[in-house]
């Protein structure tokens, strides 16, 4: 890390010591993390430890909270394009306690921790090299907190109070997972909101940390915090597996804190099934309706919130003729089943018009054997 960047971080940490805001400091540290490549973290930790000033110690403590959550063994998942971005100084727009500190005493000096040189009190390069980056950061952060103001120790010490999940947009092409947190002293309540793409396989595509009132404008359902936290972790894991994933430019700067927050929720449920299908209770009382609904469930799969005109049209005009073997009564019931499912999703007028446009063609499309896929043809032929 360049001397200029190190100096900038120290200058901003000096302001943060006056603000006394755990949340503001964690958000700043997440933005700082987004500017670092994995190979820059160890040198920065060493540089901050050697500096030993209150500002350097605060930076270490904050990085330990958010950075370790972004690491997998000794690797970090960063968007390299973000390395040119500068860590943003604290602003009035950040949430938190904005009262400048008065009378706080701050101890300086790095102090020894596991793997220190007894002559200097600094970690030896050999000892650091034998530890994982997570261990180095965790130890440096724990040591850095000693002698700093009490509020520094509250960073990362949050309790998840509530959770919500639901559509981010009209057609559910993105879902929103929201978790509300508070610190032990009850100050700075905040919500983590993660946008999860439904069209491209459940990627985490955006995230933000906001005041709780931000939820007032969102139409989300209460949910189990463990399930929502698991979905957040699953989504970030999926994003990390996809090279060039289409994510918002702002995501790398929030990602470390989002992961840190999700991992504070006890026993997150990974790969939790979506309960949208089980909440659908308005199946038409028609012959073949249950059979038709079974194929609809098969089509929507693990992304049942996504229901757009394009997806409706694909289901009725492409997927059913290619993949589904249905009785005549199920084919007849299918339009009413799809209408009921659409009303359950809010009865969007564009979706309903698409059904009216495509449903009359369904019997002919299902009868056209040339549209059947290989698996359907083999099943029909008894293979």
C-alpha positions in Angstrom: 0.0 0.0 0.0 1.4 3.4 -0.9 2.6 5.9 1.7 0.0 8.3 0.4 -2.9 5.8 0.9 -1.6 5.0 4.3 -1.4 8.7 5.3 -5.0 9.2 4.0 -6.3 6.3 6.1 -4.6 7.7 9.2 -6.1 11.1 8.5 -9.6 9.7 8.1 -9.1 7.5 11.2 -8.3 10.7 13.2 -11.7 12.1 12.3 -13.4 8.8 13.2 -11.9 8.9 16.7 -13.7 12.2 17.2 -17.0 10.9 15.8 -17.1 7.8 18.2 -19.4 5.9 15.8 -18.9 2.1 15.5 -21.1 1.9 12.4 -19.5 4.9 10.7 -16.1 3.3 11.3 -17.1 -0.1 10.1 -18.5 1.4 6.9 -15.3 3.3 6.3 -13.2 0.2 6.9 -15.3 -1.8 4.4 -14.7 1.0 1.8 -11.0 0.9 2.6 -11.0 -2.9 2.2 -12.4 -2.5 -1.3 -9.4 -0.5 -2.3 -6.9 -3.2 -1.3 -5.7 -6.2 -3.3 -5.1 -9.4 -1.3 -1.3 -8.9 -1.5 -1.6 -5.5 0.0 -3.3 -6.5 3.3 -0.3 -8.0 5.1 2.0 -5.1 4.3 -0.7 -2.7 5.5 -1.2 -4.6 8.7 2.5 -4.5 9.4 2.8 -0.8 8.5 -0.1 0.0 10.9 1.2 -2.1 13.7 4.6 -0.5 13.4 3.1 3.0 13.4 1.3 2.2 16.7 -0.6 5.5 16.8 -4.2 5.7 18.0 -5.3 6.2 14.4 -3.3 3.2 13.2 -4.7 1.1 16.0 -8.3 2.2 15.1 -7.7 1.3 11.5 -6.4 -2.2 12.5 -9.4 -2.8 14.8 -11.9 -1.8 12.1 -10.2 -3.8 9.4 -10.2 -6.8 11.6 -14.0 -6.6 12.0 -14.8 -6.3 8.2 -11.7 -7.7 6.4 -11.6 -11.1 8.0 -15.2 -11.7 6.7 -14.0 -11.1 3.2 -11.2 -13.6 3.4 -11.3 -17.3 2.5 -8.1 -18.9 4.0 -5.4 -16.5 2.6 -7.4 -15.3 -0.4 -9.8 -12.3 -0.7 -12.5 -11.7 -3.2 -12.1 -8.2 -4.5 -13.1 -6.4 -7.6 -9.7 -5.4 -9.0 -11.3 -2.4 -10.7 -12.1 -1.0 -7.3 -8.4 -0.8 -6.2 -8.1 2.6 -7.8 -11.0 4.0 -5.7 -10.0 6.1 -2.6 -11.4 5.3 0.8 -14.2 7.8 1.3 -13.9 10.1 4.3 -16.7 10.1 6.8 -19.7 12.3 5.9 -22.8 13.6 7.6 -24.8 11.2 5.5 -23.4 8.2 7.4 -25.6 6.8 10.1 -24.6 6.9 13.7 -23.7 8.9 16.8 -22.2 12.1 15.5 -21.2 13.6 18.8 -17.5 14.4 18.9 -15.6 12.6 21.6 -14.6 14.6 24.7 -12.3 13.4 27.5 -11.5 10.1 25.8 -8.0 8.8 26.6 -6.3 6.8 23.9 -3.2 4.7 24.6 -0.6 4.6 21.9 2.1 2.0 21.2 1.5 -1.3 19.4 2.0 -3.6 22.3 3.0 -7.3 21.8 0.7 -10.0 20.6 1.4 -13.6 19.5 4.4 -13.8 17.2 6.1 -10.5 18.3 9.8 -9.7 18.3 10.7 -9.2 22.0 13.1 -6.4 21.1 10.6 -4.3 19.2 7.2 -5.5 20.2 6.3 -5.9 16.5 5.2 -9.1 14.8 8.0 -10.9 13.0 7.8 -11.3 9.3 8.4 -15.0 9.7 5.7 -15.4 12.3 3.2 -13.4 10.1 4.1 -15.5 7.1 3.3 -18.7 9.0 -0.2 -17.5 9.9 -3.2 -17.2 7.7 -4.2 -13.7 6.8 -7.4 -14.1 8.9 -5.3 -15.0 12.0 -2.9 -12.1 11.4 -5.7 -9.6 11.1 -7.7 -11.0 14.0 -4.7 -10.9 16.4 -3.7 -7.4 15.3 -7.3 -6.2 15.7 -7.6 -7.7 19.2 -4.4 -6.1 20.3 -5.2 -2.8 18.7 -8.5 -2.4 20.7 -6.6 -2.3 24.0 -6.2 1.3 25.2 -8.7 2.7 22.6 -12.0 4.3 23.7 -14.7 1.9 24.8 -16.9 2.4 21.7 -14.2 0.8 19.5 -14.9 -2.5 21.2 -18.5 -2.4 20.1 -17.6 -2.7 16.4 -18.9 -5.9 15.1 -20.7 -6.7 18.3 -24.2 -6.5 16.9 -27.5 -8.4 17.5 -29.8 -9.2 14.6 -33.3 -8.2 15.6 -35.5 -8.8 12.6 -35.3 -10.0 9.0 -37.4 -9.5 5.8 -37.4 -11.0 2.3 -39.3 -10.2 -0.9 -39.4 -8.7 -4.4 -37.1 -5.8 -5.2 -39.0 -4.8 -8.4 -42.3 -5.3 -10.1 -41.6 -8.7 -11.6 -39.3 -10.1 -8.9 -36.3 -10.2 -11.2 -34.3 -9.2 -8.1 -35.2 -10.2 -4.5 -34.2 -8.2 -1.4 -32.9 -9.8 1.8 -32.9 -7.4 4.7 -31.5 -7.8 8.2 -31.9 -5.3 11.0 -29.1 -5.0 13.6 -28.3 -3.0 16.8 -25.3 -2.5 19.0 -25.4 -3.7 22.6 -26.0 -0.1 23.8 -29.0 0.2 21.5 -27.5 3.0 19.4 -27.1 3.2 15.7 -29.8 0.6 14.6 -29.3 -0.2 10.9 -30.4 -2.5 8.2 -28.3 -4.5 5.7 -30.2 -4.9 2.4 -28.8 -7.2 -0.2 -30.1 -7.4 -3.8 -30.2 -11.0 -5.1 -30.6 -11.5 -8.8 -33.2 -14.1 -9.8 -32.7 -14.1 -13.5 -29.0 -15.2 -13.5 -29.0 -17.7 -10.7 -29.2 -15.9 -7.4 -26.1 -13.7 -7.4 -25.6 -10.9 -4.9 -25.6 -7.9 -7.2 -26.0 -4.9 -4.8 -26.0 -4.1 -1.1 -26.5 -1.1 1.2 -26.5 -0.3 4.9 -29.3 2.1 5.8 -31.3 3.5 8.7 -34.4 1.3 9.6 -36.8 3.8 8.1 -35.5 2.8 4.7 -37.6 -0.3 4.9 -40.8 1.8 5.0 -40.8 2.1 1.2 -40.1 -1.6 0.6 -42.8 -4.3 0.3 -41.0 -7.1 2.1 -42.4 -9.9 4.3 -41.0 -10.7 7.8 -38.8 -13.8 7.6 -36.5 -16.0 9.8 -33.2 -14.1 10.3 -31.3 -17.4 10.0 -32.9 -18.1 6.6 -32.3 -14.6 5.3 -28.7 -14.6 6.5 -28.1 -17.9 4.8 -29.5 -16.5 1.6 -27.2 -13.5 1.8 -24.2 -15.9 2.3 -25.4 -18.1 -0.5 -25.8 -15.2 -2.9 -22.3 -13.8 -2.2 -20.8 -17.3 -2.6 -22.5 -17.6 -6.0 -21.2 -14.1 -7.1 -17.7 -15.2 -6.2 -18.0 -18.3 -8.4 -19.0 -16.3 -11.5 -16.3 -14.5 -13.3 -17.4 -11.0 -14.5 -20.7 -11.2 -12.6 -22.8 -8.2 -13.4 -22.8 -6.4 -10.0 -23.4 -2.8 -9.0 -20.3 -0.6 -8.8 -21.0 0.1 -5.1 -21.1 -3.6 -4.1 -17.4 -4.2 -3.4 -17.3 -1.3 -0.8 -20.2 -2.9 1.1 -19.4 -6.6 0.6 -17.0 -7.0 3.6 -19.5 -5.5 6.1 -22.4 -7.4 4.5 -20.6 -10.7 5.0 -19.5 -9.8 8.5 -23.1 -8.9 9.5 -24.6 -12.0 7.9 -22.1 -14.2 9.8 -23.1 -12.7 13.2 -26.6 -14.3 12.8 -26.6 -17.6 14.8 -26.8 -20.8 12.7 -27.6 -19.3 9.2 -29.6 -21.7 7.1 -27.8 -22.4 3.9 -29.7 -23.3 0.7 -33.0 -22.7 2.4 -36.0 -23.5 0.2 -38.2 -20.5 -0.8 -41.7 -20.8 0.9 -43.5 -18.9 -1.9 -45.0 -22.1 -3.4 -46.2 -23.4 0.0 -48.0 -20.0 0.7 -50.0 -20.3 -2.5 -53.4 -21.5 -1.5 -55.7 -20.4 -4.3 -55.4 -23.3 -6.7 -58.6 -23.4 -8.9 -61.0 -26.2 -8.2 -60.7 -27.7 -11.7 -59.9 -31.2 -13.0 -56.3 -31.3 -13.8 -55.4 -28.2 -11.8 -53.0 -30.0 -9.4 -51.2 -31.7 -12.3 -50.9 -28.4 -14.1 -49.6 -26.6 -11.0 -47.0 -29.4 -10.5 -45.5 -28.4 -13.9 -45.6 -24.7 -13.0 -43.7 -25.4 -9.8 -41.2 -27.5 -11.7 -40.7 -24.5 -14.1 -40.2 -21.8 -11.5 -37.8 -24.0 -9.5 -36.0 -22.3 -6.7 -36.8 -18.7 -8.0 -40.6 -18.5 -7.6 -40.6 -14.7 -6.9 -39.6 -14.0 -10.5 -42.8 -13.8 -12.6 -42.7 -11.4 -15.5 -44.5 -11.3 -18.9 -41.4 -12.7 -20.6 -41.3 -15.6 -18.1 -45.0 -16.3 -18.5 -44.6 -16.4 -22.2 -41.6 -18.7 -22.1 -43.5 -21.1 -19.8 -46.7 -21.2 -22.0 -45.2 -21.2 -25.5 -41.7 -22.8 -25.1 -41.1 -24.7 -21.9 -44.4 -26.6 -21.7 -44.4 -27.8 -25.3 -40.7 -28.8 -25.1 -40.6 -30.4 -21.6 -44.0 -31.3 -20.2 -46.2 -34.3 -20.7 -49.7 -33.3 -19.6 -53.2 -34.9 -19.8 -55.9 -33.1 -21.7 -57.6 -31.9 -18.5 -54.3 -30.4 -17.2 -53.7 -28.6 -20.5 -57.3 -27.2 -20.2 -56.7 -26.1 -16.6 -53.3 -24.6 -17.2 -54.5 -21.0 -18.1 -56.6 -20.7 -15.0 -53.8 -22.1 -12.8 -51.3 -19.6 -14.3 -53.8 -16.7 -13.8 -54.3 -17.7 -10.1 -50.5 -17.9 -9.6 -50.2 -14.4 -11.3 -52.9 -13.0 -9.0 -51.0 -14.4 -6.0 -48.0 -12.4 -7.3 -50.0 -9.2 -7.3 -52.1 -9.6 -10.5 -49.8 -7.4 -12.6 -51.8 -6.2 -15.7 -48.9 -6.8 -18.1 -48.6 -10.4 -16.9 -52.3 -11.0 -17.2 -52.4 -9.6 -20.7 -49.5 -11.9 -21.7 -51.5 -14.9 -20.4 -54.5 -13.9 -22.5 -52.3 -13.6 -25.6 -50.5 -16.9 -25.2 -53.0 -19.3 -23.5 -55.2 -19.9 -26.5 -52.2 -21.3 -28.4 -51.3 -23.8 -25.7 -53.4 -26.8 -26.9 -52.0 -26.6 -30.4 -48.4 -26.1 -29.2 -48.7 -29.1 -26.9 -50.0 -31.2 -29.8 -47.1 -30.2 -32.0 -44.6 -33.1 -31.6 -41.9 -31.3 -33.5 -41.6 -28.9 -30.5 -40.9 -31.7 -28.0 -37.4 -31.9 -26.5 -35.3 -35.0 -26.5 -36.2 -36.0 -23.0 -39.9 -35.6 -23.7 -39.7 -37.6 -26.9 -37.7 -40.4 -25.2 -40.3 -40.5 -22.3 -43.2 -40.6 -24.7 -41.5 -43.5 -26.6 -41.0 -45.5 -23.5 -37.2 -45.2 -23.4 
